[in-house]
């Protein structure tokens, strides 16, 4: 038992140095970025509300546009809400990844929808939506870089914890050393 206590004490006294993340933006900067992205997504909704895909379908357009419009509205709302929620704790890797994928999906959907808007409704409205979508490009790229750096930091942390656990496990499983210089 004394050997176990000594091994635990030795393990606790010699912690490995934590890796310093390189290039990870501070949480407060990313929070501000996420709030800005939330606002951009919210500004997209009124423009999408002007789209009348039902009238397009009545004039022969594919019904797929109805689904794309609804999905775009749903994704823009979810993006706005998700970015606002993530701003409270921007170091959540899974939530950051989900938000980034949502952005990518929305942009893809909007490109298709813009074609329909140009063809069946109003080119200027398509331009407005394209401009609103493009306005977030720099923020999207900054979020992508942050996400990659955050993932790299998490990888470093897991590797460090694993090495430390292996080191402590090795200390705990070593046979107790006998002091040969002890008087009996």
KEVEXSE-239413 format. One record per atom (N, C-alpha, C, CB): z, y, x; residue in one letter. Coordinates in pm, whole numbers, plus 50000, padded with zeros to 5 digits. Last residue first. Glycine has a CB too. Example, Ala and Ser with C-alpha at 12.3 -4.5 7.8 and 13.67 -1.06 7.14 Angstrom:
BEGIN
507084977551285S507144989451367S507875000351290S505724994051408S507804943151319A507804955051230A507804967051320A509054955351131A
This chain:
BEGIN
510254970451774X510714961651668X512174959551672X510044948651675X508234999351816X509354990951859X509824982651742X510524999651915X504715002651839X505945004051760X507014994351810X505655001551610X502245000151948X503255006852029X504575008251955X502775020452071X500554990251761X501034981051862X502124987251949X499894976351949X500224993951431X500615002051545X501234992951649X501605013351503X497464981551263X498864979351304X499114987651429X499164964151330X495524992950995X495714992151140X497204990251169X495165004851211X494234975350722X495284984350772X495464982150921X496624982050697X490694972750698X492014966450707X493004976450766X491974953450793X488824993950482X489164989850618X490534983050617X489165002150715X488455004050232X488284989650248X488554984850390X486894985650208X488795031350253X489715023750168X489615008750190X489445026850023X486665038950414X488045041050460X489025032350382X488425055850447X484525032550245X484655025850374X486075027250429X483635031450474X485015050550039X485065036250010X485235028450140X483775031649935X484545074450174X485885071450124X486045056650094X486185079749997X481785071150222X482725073250333X484145069750289X482665087750383X480785069549962X480605058250053X481585059250171X479155057850106X481475094949869X482045083149803X481935070949894X481335080449669X479895110350040X481345111850044X482025099849979X481775124949972X477345102249960X477785100150098X479305100750108X477155110650191X477455111149690X477265097049721X477725094049863X475795093049703X477725138649720X478785131149653X478675116249684X478715133349501X475285143949850X476545146949915X477685139049852X476835162049908X473485136549649X473455129849779X474765131849854X472285134949864X474205155049451X474365140649427X474355132949558X473255135449334X473505179249579X474885176749538X475135161849516X475195184549410X470755175949611X471615177349729X473065174349694X471495191649788X470005175449340X469745163849426X470645164249550X468245163449468X470725201449267X471425190049206X471215177349289X470925187749061X468855215649420X470285217449445X471075205749388X470785230649385X466495206949299X466725203949441X468205205349475X465875213249531X466865218049045X466765203449060X467035199449204X465365198549015X466795244949117X467995239449055X468005224249067X468085243648907X464165247249209X465275249549302X466585243849247X465435264449330X462815242048968X462585233449084X463745234949183X461235236749153X463785263748815X464005250048771X463845240248888X463035246348656X462795285848957X464245283948941X464555269448907X464815293348832X460065281748919X460615281549055X462125279149049X460295294949129X459985284848637X459545272348701X460125270948841X458005271748707X460805311148606X461645300448551X461265287048615X461505299648398X458605323548723X459925325448784X460895314548735X460475339548750X456645316048541X456545311648679X457905312948749X455475319848755X457575329348313X457435314748311X457385309348454X456165310548233X457365355748395X458685350148367X458645334848368X459225355248233X454615357848413X455425359848535X456825353948515X455525375048570X453895352748139X453425344648250X454275345848375X452025348248283X454415367647914X455495359447967X455105351148088X455985350347861X452035379247846X453115387947895X454255379947957X453645396647782X450475360047727X450275362647869X451405371047929X448945369647891X451315362247461X451525349747534X451425352047684X450505339047490X450465388047402X451895384747392X452215371947469X452315383147245X447695384647439X448445394047522X449935391147520X448195408247477X447115366547235X446855362747375X447645371847470X445335363547407X447755382447016X448525370147042X448335365647186X448105358946944X445785402447048X447215405947044X448065393747078X447605411446906X443445387447029X443765394447153X445235398247161X442915406947165X443635379346764X443615369146869X443975375547003X442235362246877X443385404346648X444635397046631X444745386046737X444735391046488X440735410046719X441815418646772X443185412046756X441805432246700X439225390946578X439315390246725X440445398746782X438005394546786X440275375446290X440105388546353X440275387446504X441115398646295X439155348446162X439955359346108X439645372646176X441425356246121X437605327946273X437785328446129X438535340546075X438495316446086X437385331846555X436255327246477X436405330046328X436065312446499X439905340946642X438685348246677X437525344746584X438295345346823X441495320346538X441705334146493X440455342446522X442955340446563X440565298246683X440405298846538X440545312946484X441405289746471X441395306046939X439975303546912X439695304246762X439555289646967X444165306746904X443425319146931X441935317546903X443645323547076X444805279746887X444925288046768X444155301146785X446395291046737X444505272347154X443665266247050X443655274946925X444165252047017X446505288147269X445115289347314X444155283547210X444915282047450X448825278747141X448325292247113X446885294147156X449205302547182X449155253647256X448885254747113X448295268447079X450185252347032X449755261447519X448585252947491X448185254147344X448885238047525X452135275547478X450955282247535X449675274347508X451125284247686X453795255247380X453455266747295X452205273747348X454625276647288X454005238647606X453425233747482X452985245047391X454405225047409X455315256047788X453995250447819X453285245647692X454125238847919X457715260047648X456845271347681X455425266447706X457375279147805X458725234047649X458435240647521X457495252447542X459755245347454X459155230547920X458145222347853X457765228247717X458665207947836X461235249247954X459975250848025X458865242847959X460125246648171X463235237847792X462705251147761X461355253147828X463685262047806X463695213747930X463245213647791X462605226947752X464415210547696X464635224048175X463405216148170X462835215748028X463675201848220X466985235848085X465965243948152X464615236848147X466365246948298X468375213747991X468005224247896X466925233347955X469245232547857X468735199848234X467985193648124X467525204148023X468845183048053X470285218348388X468955214148430X468145208548314X469065203848541X472115245348342X471895232348277X470455228148302X472205232948123X472615270548430X472555259948530X472435246048469X473785260548617X472935290548237X471585287648288X471495276348391X471035299848348X474525296347983X474845286848090X473535282148153X475675274648035X473455316447827X474915315647838X475355306247949X475505311047705X470765311147828X471225322947903X472745322847919X470775335847832X470465290847646X470485287247787X470985298947873X469105282847834X470335306047409X471445296747432X471575293247580X471255283947349X467915319947451X469165327447430X470375318447457X469225333147285X466165298647467X466315307447583X467615315347572X465105317047596X466425288047207X466775280047324X466995288647448X465705269847351X465445308947044X466835304347030X467295296747154X466975295446906X462785310547142X463645322247138X465125318147133X463295331047017X461935284047102X461915289947235X462855302047242X460485294047273X462115281946825X462945273246909X463025278647052X462385258946909X460165301046755X461565302746712X462495294546802X461745298346564X457925289146874X458325302646915X459775305346876X457385313246851X457815264746735X458065264746879X458505278546928X456805260346954X457235273846475X458455266246501X458815266446649X458275251746453X454745286246521X455885294146470X457195287046499X455735296446317X453285263946608X453445275646696X454615284246652X452155283946699X453375247846379X454015243246502X454245254846599X453155232446569X451845263546208X453255260746176X454005256346301X453355250046067X449395263246348X450065275846318X451545273446292X449415282746198X448805235946354X448985243346479X449735256446456X447635246046546X448505230346081X449575223946156X449855231446287X449225209146186X446255246346032X447495248345955X448685242546031X447375241745814X444345235246204X444825248746229X446115251746153X443755258946192X443695211546082X444525210946203X445095224746235X443705205646323X441815215045897X443205216345852X444185215645969X443545205445750X439015234046010X439815221846012X441255224545967X439815215646153X437255256045785X437905252945913X438725240145899X438815264745959X436205263545539X435625252345611X436245248945745X434215254945631X437505282345395X436155285845440X435545275045530X436185299145514X439965271045364X439155273045242X437715276645276X439775283945154X440835273945624X440565260445572X439685261345448X441895252945540X441245301345630X440255295245718X439835281645664X440805293945861X443345304545453X442055310545419X440945304645506X442105325945436X445315291945606X444915286045477X443565291645433X445995288745368X445785308845819X445025296545844X444575289845714X445865286745926X446255338145882X446085331845750X445195319445764X445465341845648X448555355646076X447485345646076X447455338745940X447675335246192X450795370746073X449565377046024X448395367246015X449185388546115X452715355746198X452815357146052X451565363645991X454045365446015X452105359846462X451735347046402X451815347546250X452645336046454X453275385046488X451825383646505X451345370446444X451435384146655X455995378946451X455305387646355X453765386746366X455745402146375X456395360746686X456465356346546X455785365746446X457895354846506X456465373646929X455265366046894X455245362546745X455195353246978X458975383346961X457915393046932X456595386146894X457675402047053X460335360047035X460625365946904X459535376046865X462015372846905X459385357047293X459065346847193X459285352347052X459915334047214X460555379547411X459095378047409X458675367947302X458585373547547X463295373747383X462705385147314X461195384347305X463095398047383X463445351947555X463815350347414X463195361547332X465345350247397X462845364047796X461925354047741X462195351547593X462045340847820X465145379747823X463835386247813X462805376647752X463355391147952X467005359547851X467105368547736X465795376047714X468255378547757X466115348748094X466065340647972X466175349247846X467195330247973X466655370048270X465285365148253X465155357448121X464875356148372X469435370748250X468655382448207X467195378448183X468725393748313X469975345548361X470395348648224X469605360548169X471915351748218X469075349048619X468345339848532X468735342148387X468615325248572X471035366848708X469625370848709X468805362048615X469045370148852X473355351548679X473215363848599X471775368848598X474145374848654X472985330548864X472985327748720X472775340448637X474305321048679X470755337849137X472075338149073X471955336448922X472795351349105X468275314149244X468645327349194X470025326849130X467605332649093X468055295849528X468465295149389X468945308849344X469585284449369X467415295949801X466455300949706X466845300149561X465215293949724X469315268649890X468435279149940X467465283249830X467665274550066X472705260149862X471375260149802X470535271649857X471455261049650X474485243850106X474245257050049X472835257249992X474425268350157X476425214950064X475135220850102X474965234250033X473965211250065X479815212450170X478815213250063X477535219850114X479365221149944X480995189650415X480635203350381X479605203650269X480085210750504X483415164750324X482095168550378X481785182850335X480985158750329X486905165750397X485785166250303X484485170150374X486075176150189X489365153150509X488125155650581X486935155950486X487915145150690X491525147850345X491675158250447X490365161550517X492685153850549X490825126950179X491005140050118X491065151050222X492265140250034X490795106150364X489565109450291X489675123650234X489315099150177X493455105250439X492435108450540X491135112750472X492185096250631X494595097750194X494965110550255X493915114750358X496355109750321X493485072350165X493205082950066X493505096650123X494015080649937X494625059950386X493165061150376X492785071950277X492535047750335X497345061450319X496855068250440X495345070250434X497225060250566X497365045450091X497785059450081X497255067250201X499325060450073X496575021350205X495755027450101X496075042250089X495965020349967X498705016050376X497365017750431X496445024650333X496785004250471X500765012250195X500825023850284X499465026650345X501865021650394X500004988150082X500005000050000X500005012650087X501214999949906X
